[in-house]
Amino acid sequence: MSSYEDRLKALRAQLVRQTLDGFVVPLTDEHMSEYVGAYAQRLAWLTGFQGSAGSAVVLPQEAAIFVDGRYTLQVREQVDGAHWQYESVPQTSIAAWLKDHAGQGARIGYDPWLHTRAWVVQATEALSQKGAELVAVDTNPIDAVWPDRPAPSDAKLVVHGDRFAGQSAAEKRAAMADWLTEKKADAVVLSALDSIAWTFNVRGKDVERTPVALAYAIVHADATADLYVAPEKMDEAVAQHLGNAVRIHDRAAFADALAELEGKTVVADPERAVAAIFNGLDAGGATILSLRDPAVLPKAIKNDTEIAGHKAAQERDGAALSRFLHWIAVEAPKGDLTELSASDRLEAFRKDTGLLEDLSFDTISGAGPNGAVVHYRAEEKTNRPIELNSLYLVDSGGQYRDGTTDVTRTLAIGTPTDEMRHRFTLVLKGHIALARAVFPKGTRGGQLDALARQYLWAEGLDYAHGTGHGVGSFLSVHEGPQRIATFGGGDEPLAAGMILSNEPGYYKTGEYGIRIENLVLVEERDVPGAEKPMLGFQTLTFAPIDRTLIATDLLGREEQAWLDAYHSSVLDLVGPQLEGDALAWLKAACAPL
């Protein structure tokens, strides 16, 4: 179709054919994934929005798109305000908006395979106050009008060997079976793609940047399991790896299988399993226990093998990034680089390791004002030159079989202003404060968030994103349940073995963005005289932090000592992998303040 306006018209015409007065379009798939395959990119197809989180509502005369603070600028650049109202979450919600905007008696459609049961309850309640109703559709109306919608990926599953996983799939199912017995349950439905990948020690290529495969699973209290996956995605190696205790079925048979659990007590995760799964279990006469997916916490708490693998991936990735930082220090002042040419070169340095499976997300390569767009993605039409006397923000990561990386560096190209240096140093102080934090076992990420913001807050500044997210082991770069944030999560107690990001920032709209991100490992800390078990962070990411952006007079003695020790570690770990000019550059970049 020629334009997004035409697509909106086509959807409205389809809603009339389906006797609906509106439709809700989330950016997710049947597995409640954050990153989705091309076939599930309905929001992008309809609106042009390219962010990784958002949703929309279409009514006969109005339409609105809902995004959080990370995408406030991006949504206005990508989505036509003549046809769409911009709404901010969590300040408002789809349910609240529908209550105000849906017509009396309206029938608002939703796809039960794309929403949680809690959302359905909330939206139903809001609409009932208008005498309106929420209607589950059998056919998603966008799919009916999207003429060249891609098919789901047919890529093969691959075995994720025990040398990377550190625990066999049979051991994981046995632990899950023990948990089910303890909960007096017969089975658990797994629908989150990373939970399935982790539980069965398999990976896939069905979602760009995230090595997962489209599948569902039911694990039983006898440690056997049923895996629902398209037959063409299986091969003999994966079948042998899974063994006789895992029965393989077509993914299309999953919905009917839910109806066959009659009389069983079945666990389903209310945050990760869609409404249609609960509906199927209800219709089949199962007793449902609404509990968190039992893969979530053990997946987040990395074992010794996964931690060792992650550290190896970080050393390799740190060398690739350091080569890039040296390259940009040489090339950027010549004035020929753009956001896209720089991100392409960074990807090439990672590929040169010979072990890169994929990027862990689309590189955020933001020059000047584009750096202020938190989740910016450079495209031909937005591609800016990297100019002298500006800031360049690059947030990137790699997927390696032994670990997933995510790192942000902000670089001064030429001479930064005093304001840039001042604000960069406030962000650095917050980063160091969080990196050095020591806290009692049981502390939540939300309790630590203010440590990273305190120096910005003191000067009336802030940033509109969380400070830290969990990271998977050759899995999703955004992994729950742990977060460091005061909104949208952050209530999970941090536990030794969890990996998180430490990424405070500052963004001056229309001018520049600053973010400093390393990954950290939660570890036990021996604190003399401590009266309770204590935890702290071990920094895992190794690449220089731009010294030309640091106002050293703003750093205290302990902060300077932390930075000098960090740069000494960078030199020790990355230095042996570099040579010649790149090594000489690294030594200068890591010199004590």
N, C-alpha and C positions, 0 to 999 in steps of 0.2 A: 504493500500500500504506500501511496506517495508521501503521506505526511502523518504526523501524530494526531493532527486534527481529524483526518480521515479515519484513523484507527478508533478514536473516541466515538465518532459518529457510528462506525460499524458496530462497536460494542453496544451502544445505546439501542440500535436497531435489533440486535440479537436479544437484548433484555426484553424488548417488547414481544419478540417471538416466544420467549420463555416465561411470559407473563410475570416479569419482575419489574419493580420500580427502582431498583438500585442493585449494586454489586460491590463487594469488598475484595480488594486485590492485595494480598500480602506478598512480600518478597521472601518466599520460603518454598520448600517442597514437601512431599508427603512424610518426610523424616524430620521436619522442623529444623532443617539445616540453615546455618547462617550463609554459607557459600553454596550455591546451587548449580546444577548442570544447565546447559544452554536451553534444554527443553522446558525448564521451569522458570525462565527469566520473563515471566509475564508482565511484571511491573515495568521493566526496562522497555519491553516491546510496546507497551501501551503509552508510556509517558516520556521515554528518553532518559530517565534517571538511571545513572550508572553506579550509584553507591551500593554498599553491601547491606544496608538496613533501611527499611521504609515500608510504607503501605499506602493504599489509596482507596477512595470511595467514589463511585460514579453514580449520580442520580440523574433524572431526566434533564434537569436544567443546570445542575451544579456538579462540580467535581473537586475533590481535595486530595492533596498528597501530604503524608505525615512523615516527618523525619526528626531525628534528634539533633543536638547541637553540633555534632561532627559535620553535618551536611547542610547547615543553614545557608552557606554561600553556594555550595555546589548545586543544590536543588534549584536555585534561582537562575543559575547559568544553563542548566540542562532541560528544565521543564518550563513550558510556555505559560506565563502568568495570565495570559488572555483566556486560557481554558481551565486553569487549575488554581485553586486557592492553596497557599502554603500554610501548613499547620505544624506546630512544634510539639514534640513529646519530650518529657512527660507533662508539660503544661496542659495539654489537652489529650484526648484519646479518641479513637474511632467511635467508641460507644457514646461518649459525651457529644461528639459532633453530630452523630446520627440522631440523637435525642433532640437536638436543636434544629436539624435541617431536613430530616425525613418527613414526608407528608403523612397526614392522618390516614391510618389504615394501609400504609405502604407495605409492599412485600419486598424485603431486602434480601438478596441472595448471597450465599457464601458457599464455598467449597469445603465440605467437612474433612477433606484430606489435607487441608492447608491451615487449620486453626486448632488450638487447644480447646478442650471442653470448658475450661474456665473462661476463655474468651467468649465462647458461645453463650454461656450463662449471663455474663456481663452485658453483652450486646442485646440479648433477648430481653433482659430486664429493662435496659434503657429504652428500647423500642416500644415495649409494652406501655410505657408512660405516654406514648403518642397513639396508642391503639394500633401500632404497626407491628409486623412480625418478621422474624428472621427465618429464611427459608433455605434449607439444605438443597443444593443442586446435584443432580446425577451427572450432568455434563457441565464442565466449566465453560461459561460463555466466551471467555477469551480464546480458549482452544478452538471453539467453533468458528472464530473469525480471523485467526492467525494463520494465513494461508501457507507459509513456508516454515512452520514451526519445526525445529529440529527434533529428530527422534532421540529418545534416551540413548546414552552411550552403550555400545556393545563390546567395550574393551574387556579383556580377560581379567579375572582375579589373579593376584600373584601371592605366593606364600611369603609371609614375613617371618623368617626363621628365628628359632630360639636364641641364636647368637645375637640378634638384635632385640628380641622381645624379653629375654631373660626368664621367661616362664612359659611352659607349654600351654597350648589351647586346652588340652585335657585337664591340666591343673586349674586353669581359670574356671572351666565349667564345673569342676568338682567343688571349688570354693563357692560358686554360685548356687550349686545344689545344696550345700550345707546351709547357706543363707536362706534358701527357700524353705528348707525343713524347719529352721528356727522360726520363720514367719508363718509356719503352718500353711504354706502355699504349695500348689502343685506345679506351677510354671510361671515364667516371666516372659512378657513380650518385649523384645528389643527392637526399637525402630530407629534410634539415632545411629547414623552411619558410622560415626567414629567408635561408638560402643560395640557395634558388630565387628568392625575391623579389629579392634583391640581384643575382644573376647575370642575370636576364632583365629587370631594371628594371620590375617589376610589383609592385603591392601588392594587398591584398584585405581583406575584412571577415569572415573565417571564424573568427577567434579574438578574443574580446572583449579590448580594450586593446592588441592586437598586430596591426598591419596586414598580415597575411599571408593567402595563399590555399592551400587544400588542394590539393596537387599533388605529383607526383614528376617527376624529369627525368633524362635520360641525355645527357650531353654527349660528343661524339666527337672524336677526334684531328684530324678535318678541319674542326673548328669548327662543324659542324652539331649539332643537338640534337633530342631527342624530349621533348616536354612532355606529361605525363599529367594531365589536368584534366577535371572533369565538363563535358560539352559546353555545358550551360546557363549556365556561368560565363564563357564567352567571348563577345566581341562584335567587331564589325568593326574598331573602333579598336585593340583589343588585338592582333587578328590582323595588322593592318597594321604595328603597332609591332614585332611579333616577326619578321615577314618570312618569306621562303621557306625560309630556312636552319633554321627551327624547325618541325618537324612536330608537329601537334597530334593527340593520341589521348585516348580516354576514360580517366579515372583507373582505372576498373575493369580496363583492359587491362594495367596495369603488371606484375602478378605474372607473367602469361604472357610478357611481353616479356623478363623476366629469363632465361627458359628459351631464348630465341632468341639469346643471346649466346655460343653454343657456339663454342669455339675462340678466343674473344677474351680478351685480358688486360684485366680490368676493375678499376678502383679502387673500393673501398667503405670508408667511414669506420667503424672499429669502435666509435667512441663515439656516432656519430649515425645509423648505419643499423641497423635492427632485425635480430634473428636471422633472421626470415623472408626478408629480402633476401639474406643470405649463403646460406641454404638454397636459395633459388631459383637463385642463380648457380651453386652447387655442383651442383645437380640438372641444370642446363642444360649443364654441362661447361665453364664459363668458368674461366679462371685468375684467382684473386682476388689483388689487391694491397691489403693492409690499410694504408691511408695516410689521413692527415687530409684531409677535404673541402677542395679547393683554393680554395673561396670564403671559408673561415673567416678566414684572416689578412688578405687584401686588404680584406675587409668590415670588419674591426676597425681597420685603418689608414686613417683617413679622408683623402680627397683635399681639395684646397684648396676646392673647391665645397662639399663636405659640411661642412667646418669653418666656412666663412663662413655657410652656412645654419644651422648649429647656433648660432652666435653670435647671429644674428638672432632665432632662436626663443627663445634665453635672454633677450635684452633684453625681448622681448614678454612672456615668461612671468614675468620678474622684476617687471615693472610690475603684472601681474595679481596676483602673490603679495603685492607690497607694498601694493596696494589692500586686499587681504584682511587683511593684518596691521594696517593702520590701522583697518579696520572692526572687527576683533575687539578692538583696544585700546579702542575706543569702546563697543562693545556688551557684551563679556563681563562687565565689572564690574556691569552691570545685573542679571545673574543669570538671563537668559532663554534663553541659548544651550545647545544640546546638541551632542554630537559630530556627529549627522546634520545638524542645521541649519547647523552651521559648514562641514562638508564640501560641502554643497549650495551654500552661498554662494561657497565657493572655486571650485567648478566653474563657477558663473555668471560670476565675474570672468574666468576663462579663456575662456569662451564669448564674452564681450563683445569679445574680440580680433577676432572674426569669422573666425579662421583655425584654431580648434581642430578637429581631426578626431576626437579621442577623448581620454580620459585615458590615461596610459601604464601605469596599474595602478589598482586600487581604492584610493582615498585611505585612508591610515591616520590616523584622527582619534581620538586617544586621550587622554581626560581622566583626570587623577589615576591611579588604579591601572591603568586600561586602557592607559595609555601604557607600562606595564612589559611588556605583551604585544607582543613585537617585531614580529610581522606581524599585529597586530590589525586586524579589520575591523568597524566599527560596524554593528549590525543593530538592528531595533526592540527586541528583547528585551535587548540589552546596552547600548543607547543611554544614556549617562550625561549629566547636566547638567555644564556647564563651570563649576566652583565657584570662588568667591573663595579666595585664598590656596592655590592648587594649581598644578600644572604641566599644560600642555596640549601634547601632541606631535602635529605634523601633518606627515606624509610624503606627498608628492603629486607629480604630474607630468602633462605634457601631450604628446599626439602632434600635431605640426604637420608639414605636408608637408616643411618644411625642417629639422626636427630633433625629437629626443625629449628631454624634460626629466625630471628627478628631483631633488627638493630636500626636505630636512627642516629644520624649525625647531621649537625647543622654547621655549614662551612662559610667562612668569610671569603668572598671572592674580591680581592683587592683590599681596600681599607674600610673596615666597618665604622659606623658612627658610634659616638659615646653611648647613645641610647641603646643601640644594638648590644654593645658589650655589657652594659649595665643589666639589661634584661636577660641576656644569655647567662650572666653570672648568677642572677636570682634563680633561674631554672636549674643551673648546676648545683647551687647550694641545696635546693630541694632534692635533687637527685642523690647527692651525697648523704643528706640526712636520712633518706629512706634506705640507702645502701648500708649505712652504718647502724641501722636500728637493731636493738635487742629487745625482745618482748616475751612475755610469758606464754607458755603453751595455752591454746584456747583463744588467743587473740584473733580477731577477725580482720580481714583486709580493710574494711571500712574504718576501723579504728586507727589505721596507719596512714590513711590518705592525706590527712592534714599535715603530716610531716613534710610531704613534698610540696605543699602549696603555701606553707607558712610565710616564706620570704616574699612571694608574690602578693599574698594577701596583705602583708604589712604595708605595701605600697599601692593598695587598691586594685590589684591585678589578679587574674585567674585564667583558667582554661576550661573549655566546655567538653572535656572527655575524662574518662577514668584514668587513674594513674598506672594501673597494672592489670593485665589479663593473664590467665593461665595459658600455657603452651603445651601442645601434645608431643609425643615421641614418634616422629615420622607420621604425624596426623595433623589435626587442625591447628593452625597458628593461633586461633582463639579457642581456648578450651576451658570449660568450667570444671567444678563449681567455684573455684577460688577467683577472687578479683580484689584489686585495691581500688576502691571507689566508694563514694558516699551516696551514690544513686545507682539504680539499676543493678543491684547485687552488692557484693562485698560483705555478705553476712556469713560466709563459710569460714570456720576456724582454719587458720593456716596450719599445715602439718609438714613435718620434715619429709623431704622428697618431692614436694611440689615445686614446679618451675613457673615463675611469673615474669612479666616485664616490669621495669621501673622506668616510666616515661613521662615525667612532667613536661610541660611545654608552655609557650606563650605565643599568641597570634595577634598581629596588628593588621586588621583588615585593610586590604589594598596596598600593603607595604611589604610585610615579611612574616615568616613563621619561624619559631624556634622549638625544637624538641630534642631531648637527649635520652636515648633509650638503650638500656642494656637488659639482658635477661639475668635473673637471679634464681638461685636455688635456696629453698628454705632448709636450714640445717639446725641440728641441736647445738646449743652453745653451753659451754662450761663456764659459768659465771661464779667466781669465788664468793662464798657467803650467800649464794642465792637460796631462797626458801621454797622455790618451786621450779619445775623444769622450764628452761628458757630456750628460745629460738632466735635465730638471726638469719641474715642473707649472705650467701656466697655469690659474688659476681661471676657470671659465666661468659660474658661477651668481652672480646678483646680487640679493640681498635682505638686509635688515638682520638681524643677529644680536642677540638681546635683551640690551641693555646692563644691564638691571636684574638679570640673572642672573650677571653677571661680578663675581667677587671680584678687583678690579684689583690688590690687593697680591700675588696669586699669579702675576701675569704679569710676565715680564721686559721690559726696555726694547724688545728686538727684537720680542717678541710683541705688545706694545702698538703698535709702529710698523706691524707687519703688519696688525693689525685696523683701525687708523686709515686706512691706505692702502686697505684693502679697502672700508671704508665710504665713503671718498672716491670710489672707482670706482662704487659703487652709486649714489651721488648723481649722478655725472656721466652714467651710462647710463640710470637709471630716472627721475631727477628731471624731465627734459624731457617725460616721458610722463604726469606727474601734475600736478594743479593744486589750488588752494584748500587745504582742511583736510588733504587727503591729502599734499600736497607739504610743508606746514608740519610735519606729523607725521614725514615721511621725513627732513627736515633735522634734526630733533631726534634721531631714531633713529640717524642717521649722524654725529652730532657726535663730535669726537675724545674719547677717554676722559679 
